[in-house]
Amino acid sequence: MKKLKADLHIHTSEDPEDLIKYSAVQLIDMAADLGYQVLSITNHNAVTWNNYLRDYAKERGIILIPGIEATIEGRHVLIYNADFSQIDRNKVSSLASLKNSQSLIVAPHPFFPSTVALRGLFKKNIHLFDAVEFSHFYTKNINFNQKAKKIANQHDLPIIGTSDAHQRIQFHSTYSLIEAEFHPQAVIEAIKQHKVEVVTNPLSLSALTKILCTMGWRNEVVKRCQTLRGHSKGSFLTKKTFR
């Protein structure tokens, strides 16, 4: 069985909360050039998946799995191939209603120093998660993935490597090889069965710093200015939605 090159945590310009420079279509083209066979666009609180994107990806040899990075109790959770309209943003424990053989629920960057990291809520609700993310955002000496790896191993949870890309430079830095047939459900089942290998290299401190500064500049300065300008015209540039 072939190992499929996969990244299941990526953001695009369709994201309503972060300023991203490349679109879903551009991401698919970029991924195809790099030999990817499985992708999921996981924008914040919005599903960027439709028949057009699915077919566009398939024509380029890529399975596009519906996904979302949902904010629940103020913390991020990755959810795939589920009824996204049923997401309850008030309680992480409500993920139980989405957990089935068709769906996949992943804990992203659970112990990173961020207000949106699951942290204690991950351990409290660990039975609801199918896998744990190994994020690209680390160096040889700074690696907040280690605690997540330890807990995943203790609870026999698979680990998936992702880029969590918000910038082109982040994509292809960390990814997964999944031993599965070329079908969305087969990929999800393979992950749950631990048939996944993380491929990763640490970032240099300068690269990590550049990514962090660029993200801060885009979201805290550029996007805020754009939003204020939009509000002055009586329009809203961002909209949080599950659709």
C-alpha positions as CSV (number, residue, x, y, z in Angstrom):
1,M,0.0,0.0,0.0
2,K,1.3,3.4,-0.9
3,K,2.3,6.1,1.6
4,L,0.4,9.3,0.8
5,K,2.1,12.6,1.4
6,A,-0.3,14.7,3.5
7,D,-0.8,18.0,5.3
8,L,-4.0,18.3,7.3
9,H,-3.7,21.7,8.9
10,I,-3.4,24.6,6.5
11,H,-4.9,28.1,6.3
12,T,-5.7,30.0,3.1
13,S,-6.9,33.5,2.1
14,E,-10.5,32.3,2.6
15,D,-9.8,32.3,6.4
16,P,-12.1,34.9,8.0
17,E,-9.7,35.5,11.0
18,D,-6.1,35.6,9.7
19,L,-4.6,37.4,6.7
20,I,-3.2,34.8,4.3
21,K,-1.6,35.7,0.9
22,Y,-2.5,32.5,-1.0
23,S,-5.9,31.1,-1.9
24,A,-7.3,27.6,-1.7
25,V,-6.7,27.1,-5.4
26,Q,-3.1,28.4,-5.2
27,L,-2.5,26.1,-2.2
28,I,-3.6,23.1,-4.2
29,D,-1.4,24.0,-7.1
30,M,1.6,24.5,-4.7
31,A,0.9,21.2,-3.0
32,A,0.6,19.3,-6.3
33,D,4.0,20.7,-7.4
34,L,5.5,19.3,-4.1
35,G,4.0,15.9,-4.6
36,Y,1.2,16.0,-2.0
37,Q,-1.7,13.5,-2.3
38,V,-3.8,14.5,0.8
39,L,-4.7,18.0,2.0
40,S,-7.2,19.6,4.3
41,I,-7.9,23.3,4.4
42,T,-8.6,24.1,8.0
43,N,-9.5,27.7,8.2
44,H,-10.7,29.2,11.5
45,N,-14.4,28.7,12.2
46,A,-15.1,28.4,8.5
47,V,-15.2,25.4,6.1
48,T,-13.3,26.0,2.8
49,W,-14.5,22.9,0.9
50,N,-16.9,22.5,-2.0
51,N,-17.3,20.3,-5.0
52,Y,-15.3,22.6,-7.2
53,L,-12.3,22.5,-4.8
54,R,-12.6,18.8,-4.3
55,D,-12.6,18.2,-8.1
56,Y,-9.8,20.7,-8.7
57,A,-7.7,18.9,-6.2
58,K,-8.6,15.4,-7.6
59,E,-7.6,16.5,-11.1
60,R,-4.1,17.2,-9.6
61,G,-3.9,13.9,-7.8
62,I,-4.9,15.2,-4.4
63,I,-7.6,14.1,-1.9
64,L,-9.2,17.2,-0.3
65,I,-10.7,16.3,3.0
66,P,-13.2,18.7,4.5
67,G,-11.8,20.3,7.7
68,I,-12.0,23.2,10.1
69,E,-10.1,24.7,13.0
70,A,-12.9,25.4,15.3
71,T,-12.7,27.6,18.4
72,I,-14.4,25.8,21.3
73,E,-14.3,27.2,24.8
74,G,-11.8,29.7,23.3
75,R,-9.5,26.9,22.3
76,H,-8.6,25.4,18.9
77,V,-9.7,22.0,17.8
78,L,-9.2,20.4,14.3
79,I,-12.3,18.6,13.0
80,Y,-12.5,16.6,9.8
81,N,-15.3,15.1,7.7
82,A,-18.0,15.8,10.2
83,D,-21.3,17.7,10.3
84,F,-19.8,21.1,11.0
85,S,-23.1,22.7,11.6
86,Q,-23.4,20.6,14.8
87,I,-20.3,22.1,16.4
88,D,-21.0,23.5,19.8
89,R,-18.5,26.3,20.5
90,N,-19.3,26.3,24.2
91,K,-17.9,23.0,25.5
92,V,-15.0,20.8,24.4
93,S,-16.9,17.9,25.8
94,S,-19.6,18.4,23.1
95,L,-17.1,16.9,20.6
96,A,-18.5,13.5,21.7
97,S,-21.5,14.1,19.5
98,L,-19.2,14.5,16.4
99,K,-17.0,11.5,17.2
100,N,-17.7,8.5,14.9
101,S,-16.0,6.2,12.4
102,Q,-16.3,8.8,9.6
103,S,-14.9,11.8,11.4
104,L,-11.5,12.7,12.7
105,I,-10.8,15.0,15.8
106,V,-7.3,16.2,16.4
107,A,-5.7,18.3,19.1
108,P,-3.6,21.0,17.4
109,H,-0.5,22.4,19.2
110,P,-2.1,21.5,22.6
111,F,0.7,22.7,24.8
112,F,2.0,25.7,22.9
113,P,2.2,29.0,24.9
114,S,-1.0,30.4,23.3
115,T,-4.4,31.4,24.7
116,V,-6.0,29.2,22.0
117,A,-4.0,26.0,22.9
118,L,-6.1,23.3,24.6
119,R,-3.6,22.7,27.4
120,G,-5.5,21.2,30.4
121,L,-8.7,20.8,28.3
122,F,-6.8,18.3,26.2
123,K,-5.9,16.0,29.1
124,K,-9.4,16.4,30.6
125,N,-11.1,15.4,27.3
126,I,-8.4,13.2,25.9
127,H,-10.9,10.3,25.2
128,L,-12.6,12.6,22.6
129,F,-9.4,13.0,20.4
130,D,-8.4,10.6,17.6
131,A,-4.9,12.1,17.1
132,V,-2.4,14.7,18.3
133,E,-0.7,17.3,16.1
134,F,3.1,17.6,15.8
135,S,3.4,21.2,14.6
136,H,6.2,22.6,12.4
137,F,6.7,25.6,14.7
138,Y,9.7,24.5,16.7
139,T,13.5,24.6,16.7
140,K,16.2,22.3,18.1
141,N,16.1,24.0,21.4
142,I,12.5,25.2,21.6
143,N,9.9,22.5,21.1
144,F,6.5,22.6,22.7
145,N,5.5,19.4,20.8
146,Q,7.4,17.2,23.2
147,K,4.7,17.2,26.0
148,A,2.0,16.4,23.4
149,K,4.1,13.5,22.1
150,K,4.6,12.1,25.6
151,I,0.9,12.2,26.4
152,A,-0.1,10.8,23.0
153,N,2.2,7.9,23.6
154,Q,0.8,7.3,27.1
155,H,-2.7,7.2,25.7
156,D,-1.9,5.3,22.5
157,L,-2.9,8.2,20.2
158,P,-1.4,8.6,16.8
159,I,0.6,11.7,16.0
160,I,0.2,13.6,12.7
161,G,2.8,16.1,11.3
162,T,1.4,19.4,9.9
163,S,2.6,22.8,8.7
164,D,-0.3,24.8,10.2
165,A,0.7,27.1,7.3
166,H,-0.3,30.7,7.3
167,Q,2.6,31.7,5.0
168,R,4.1,29.9,2.0
169,I,7.4,29.5,3.9
170,Q,5.7,27.3,6.5
171,F,4.2,24.8,4.0
172,H,6.2,21.6,3.4
173,S,8.3,22.1,6.6
174,T,6.5,19.3,8.5
175,Y,4.1,16.8,7.0
176,S,2.8,13.2,7.3
177,L,3.2,10.0,5.3
178,I,-0.1,8.0,5.6
179,E,-0.3,4.4,4.5
180,A,-3.7,4.3,3.0
181,E,-5.7,3.7,-0.2
182,F,-6.4,6.9,-2.2
183,H,-9.8,7.7,-0.6
184,P,-10.8,10.2,2.2
185,Q,-12.2,7.6,4.5
186,A,-9.3,5.3,4.0
187,V,-7.0,8.1,5.1
188,I,-9.0,8.8,8.2
189,E,-9.0,5.1,9.1
190,A,-5.3,4.8,8.5
191,I,-4.5,7.7,10.9
192,K,-6.7,6.1,13.6
193,Q,-4.8,2.8,13.1
194,H,-1.4,4.6,13.6
195,K,-0.4,4.1,9.9
196,V,1.2,7.5,9.8
197,E,4.7,8.8,9.9
198,V,5.8,12.3,10.7
199,V,8.4,13.9,8.5
200,T,9.9,17.0,10.0
201,N,12.9,19.2,10.4
202,P,13.3,21.9,13.1
203,L,13.2,25.5,12.0
204,S,16.1,27.8,12.5
205,L,15.6,30.4,15.2
206,S,15.7,33.1,12.6
207,A,13.0,31.4,10.4
208,L,10.8,30.9,13.5
209,T,11.2,34.6,14.4
210,K,10.5,35.7,10.9
211,I,7.3,33.6,10.7
212,L,6.1,34.9,14.1
213,C,6.8,38.6,13.2
214,T,5.2,38.3,9.8
215,M,2.0,36.8,11.3
216,G,1.9,39.4,14.0
217,W,2.3,42.3,11.5
218,R,-0.3,40.9,9.1
219,N,-3.0,40.2,11.8
220,E,-2.3,42.9,14.4
221,V,-1.6,45.8,12.0
222,V,-2.6,45.2,8.4
223,K,-5.8,43.2,9.0
224,R,-6.9,45.5,11.8
225,C,-6.4,48.5,9.6
226,Q,-8.4,46.8,6.8
227,T,-11.2,45.9,9.2
228,L,-11.4,49.4,10.6
229,R,-11.5,50.8,7.0
230,G,-14.3,48.3,6.2
231,H,-16.2,49.3,9.3
232,S,-16.0,52.9,8.3
233,K,-17.7,52.0,5.1
234,G,-20.4,50.1,6.9
235,S,-19.2,46.7,5.9
236,F,-17.6,43.8,7.7
237,L,-14.5,42.1,6.2
238,T,-14.6,39.1,8.5
239,K,-17.4,36.7,9.4
240,K,-17.2,33.8,11.8
241,T,-19.3,31.0,10.5
242,F,-19.6,27.2,10.2
243,R,-20.9,26.5,6.8
